C-alpha cells in the first residue's frame, strides 16, 4: 500500500507538460511558396500580353483597303488605297506593339521555365519590372498617337480643314479602331504586371520588429 501511494503521489506531483507546437517552416520553403503564388498569374498575364500585341499588329497590318474615288471630272474615278504605312503614327504603333510582343514572348518563356524550376533565375525575373514599366510607356504612347490619328480620320477637324476619311475607307477605319482597342488591353495587362511585380518584391523585403 505504501509503495502504491508513493507512486500515485509522484505522478500527481509531476508538472503537466504541454506538447510543443511544430516549428515554422524554414524561410526557404516560405519564400518558395510565396514565389509559386505569384508565378502562375505572372505567366498568365504575360501570355495575355503576347496575344494582345500579336492581335493588334495583325489587325493593323491587314487594314489595307482600296476604293474608287470620284474626281471633279465625272464620270472618271481614280483608285485610292488606305493602309497603315500612310501614317507615321500607325507605323510607330506597329513597331512598338511588335517590340512589346517580342518582349512578352521572351518573358513568357522565362516565367514559364521558372514556374517549372523554381529558383532557376531569380535575378532575371526580378529585373522584369524595369522593362515592364518601359514597355508600358511605349505601348501607351503608341496607342495614344494612333488613337489621335484615328479620331481625326473618323471625325475630321473643320477648324484646320482636315477632312474625315472613315466615311470612304470604312473597313480600314474598323481595322484601325479594333487594333487600338486591343492595344488598350495590352496596356492594362502591362499595368497589372507592374503592380504584381511591385507587390511580389515588397513581400521579399524582410520585416524587422522594433522593440521599445
VENFENBEL-V807243 format. One record per pair of residues at least 6 apart in sequence whose C-alpha atoms are under 8 Angstrom apart, sorted by sequence separation. I is the first residue (numbers start at 1). J is the second residue. D is the distance in whole Angstrom. If there is no record, write none. Layout:
BEGIN
i->{I | I}
j->{J | J}
d->{D | D}
END
This chain:
BEGIN
i->{70 | 71 | 84 | 85 | 114 | 156 | 157 | 166 | 70 | 71 | 84 | 114 | 156 | 157 | 166 | 69 | 70 | 155 | 156 | 68 | 69 | 155 | 156 | 68 | 69 | 152 | 153 | 154 | 68 | 69 | 152 | 153 | 154 | 67 | 68 | 152 | 153 | 154 | 66 | 67 | 153 | 154 | 66 | 67 | 111 | 66 | 110 | 65 | 66 | 64 | 65 | 64 | 65 | 63 | 64 | 154 | 63 | 64 | 153 | 63 | 107 | 61 | 61 | 150 | 60 | 150 | 150 | 147 | 61 | 147 | 60 | 146 | 100 | 57 | 143 | 100 | 57 | 143 | 56 | 57 | 143 | 96 | 97 | 54 | 96 | 53 | 54 | 139 | 140 | 53 | 97 | 93 | 96 | 53 | 54 | 139 | 140 | 53 | 139 | 93 | 50 | 51 | 92 | 93 | 50 | 136 | 49 | 50 | 93 | 89 | 93 | 50 | 136 | 49 | 50 | 90 | 135 | 136 | 89 | 90 | 47 | 89 | 133 | 46 | 47 | 132 | 46 | 89 | 46 | 47 | 132 | 133 | 46 | 132 | 129 | 43 | 129 | 43 | 129 | 42 | 43 | 128 | 129 | 126 | 39 | 39 | 40 | 126 | 39 | 36 | 36 | 35 | 32 | 97 | 32 | 82 | 83 | 82 | 67 | 67 | 66 | 65 | 65 | 65 | 63 | 64 | 63 | 63 | 63 | 62 | 63 | 60 | 59 | 60 | 59 | 59 | 60 | 59 | 56 | 57 | 56 | 55 | 56 | 56 | 55 | 56 | 53 | 52 | 53 | 52 | 52 | 53 | 52 | 49 | 48 | 49 | 48 | 49 | 46 | 45 | 45 | 46 | 45 | 42 | 42 | 38 | 38 | 35 | 31}
j->{76 | 77 | 90 | 91 | 120 | 162 | 163 | 172 | 77 | 78 | 91 | 121 | 163 | 164 | 173 | 77 | 78 | 163 | 164 | 77 | 78 | 164 | 165 | 78 | 79 | 162 | 163 | 164 | 79 | 80 | 163 | 164 | 165 | 79 | 80 | 164 | 165 | 166 | 79 | 80 | 166 | 167 | 80 | 81 | 125 | 81 | 125 | 81 | 82 | 81 | 82 | 82 | 83 | 82 | 83 | 173 | 83 | 84 | 173 | 84 | 128 | 83 | 84 | 173 | 84 | 176 | 177 | 177 | 94 | 180 | 94 | 180 | 135 | 94 | 180 | 139 | 97 | 183 | 97 | 98 | 184 | 138 | 139 | 97 | 139 | 97 | 98 | 183 | 184 | 98 | 142 | 139 | 142 | 100 | 101 | 186 | 187 | 101 | 187 | 142 | 100 | 101 | 142 | 143 | 101 | 187 | 101 | 102 | 145 | 142 | 146 | 104 | 190 | 104 | 105 | 145 | 190 | 191 | 145 | 146 | 104 | 146 | 190 | 104 | 105 | 190 | 105 | 149 | 107 | 108 | 193 | 194 | 108 | 194 | 193 | 108 | 194 | 111 | 197 | 111 | 112 | 197 | 198 | 197 | 111 | 114 | 115 | 201 | 115 | 115 | 118 | 118 | 118 | 183 | 119 | 169 | 172 | 172 | 168 | 169 | 169 | 169 | 171 | 172 | 171 | 172 | 172 | 173 | 175 | 175 | 176 | 175 | 175 | 176 | 176 | 178 | 179 | 179 | 178 | 179 | 179 | 179 | 180 | 182 | 182 | 183 | 182 | 182 | 183 | 183 | 185 | 186 | 186 | 186 | 186 | 189 | 189 | 190 | 189 | 189 | 192 | 193 | 193 | 193 | 196 | 196 | 200 | 200 | 204}
d->{6 | 6 | 5 | 6 | 6 | 5 | 6 | 8 | 4 | 7 | 6 | 7 | 5 | 8 | 6 | 5 | 6 | 8 | 4 | 6 | 5 | 5 | 8 | 5 | 6 | 8 | 7 | 5 | 4 | 6 | 8 | 5 | 6 | 6 | 6 | 6 | 5 | 5 | 7 | 5 | 6 | 8 | 6 | 6 | 7 | 4 | 8 | 5 | 7 | 7 | 5 | 6 | 7 | 8 | 4 | 7 | 6 | 7 | 8 | 7 | 8 | 8 | 7 | 7 | 7 | 7 | 7 | 8 | 8 | 7 | 7 | 7 | 6 | 6 | 6 | 7 | 6 | 6 | 7 | 7 | 7 | 6 | 6 | 8 | 6 | 5 | 7 | 7 | 8 | 7 | 8 | 8 | 7 | 7 | 6 | 8 | 6 | 5 | 6 | 5 | 8 | 8 | 6 | 7 | 5 | 6 | 7 | 8 | 8 | 7 | 6 | 5 | 6 | 6 | 6 | 8 | 8 | 7 | 6 | 6 | 7 | 5 | 8 | 6 | 8 | 6 | 8 | 7 | 7 | 6 | 7 | 7 | 5 | 6 | 8 | 6 | 6 | 6 | 6 | 7 | 6 | 8 | 8 | 8 | 7 | 8 | 7 | 8 | 6 | 7 | 8 | 8 | 7 | 8 | 8 | 7 | 7 | 7 | 8 | 7 | 8 | 7 | 7 | 6 | 7 | 6 | 5 | 8 | 5 | 8 | 7 | 6 | 6 | 6 | 7 | 7 | 6 | 6 | 8 | 7 | 4 | 7 | 7 | 6 | 7 | 6 | 8 | 6 | 7 | 7 | 7 | 6 | 6 | 5 | 8 | 6 | 7 | 7 | 8 | 6 | 8 | 8 | 7 | 7 | 8 | 8 | 7 | 8 | 8}
END
